[in-house]
Amino acid sequence: MSAAENKKGIDLYTWNTPNGRKVSIMLEEVGLPYSVFPIDITKGDQLQPDFLFLSPNNKIPAIVDHDTGIHLMESGAILMYLANKTGKLLSPIGEKYWEQMEWLMLQMGSIGPMLGQTHHFIKFNPGKSPYAEERYSKENARLYQLLENRLKDREFICNEYSIVDIATWPWISRFDFQQMKLSDYPNLKRWYLNVASRPAVRRGYGVPDFLEVPLPE
């Protein structure tokens, strides 16, 4: 039997992006042992054949679970897999589960892609497309207000801390990229700081670069 066949635990292929941090935070929260393999997307590591075998869409994160032989790409699918593997941070199928699913899908389909476009045009390419900057800044503000309203009378997005918070929080942690002030959204700021105070979140945020959680003024 080869050394690879003797491996245990989870291999995490990741970089310092919101999607990558979702999974490292989740792994810290559920307490599963894992090894980190940085994929430097600024150098094209995501295009290497070995990584493309795990993630044909050439995006991080990806995992290999040596306990089951399963490998997965796509952060939302990985969060659901880890929740099911451990029985943590996701409700059994029923009313609460479907509520979590709708808000997880909102993160995957709206919060992530739209805030990612804000990063692209506002942070990394300012001045190149005023139309795009205005469009995505407005959508960014709309989504912040959506979360602000949702969190008015609840501690977490779906009442109890879950993969929904883990999926959403890393995108809000880039409020500086988005030129957003969390002080304008007191409920969202309260939630953000609450999640940020969790030791597992702080540890997971620092993967793979050991950075500290950004805190609003």
Secondary structure, 3 states (H helix, E strand, C coil): CCCHHHCCCEEEEECCCHHHHHHHHHHHHHCCCEEEEECCCCCCHHHCHHHHHHCCCCCCCEEEECCCCEEEECHHHHHHHHHHHHCCCCCCCCHHHHHHHHHHHHHHHHHHHHHHHHHHHHHHCCCCCHHHHHHHHHHHHHHHHHHHHHHHHCCCCCCCCCHHHHHHHHHHCCCCCCCCCHHHCHHHHHHHHHHHCCHHHHHHHCCCCCCCCCCCC
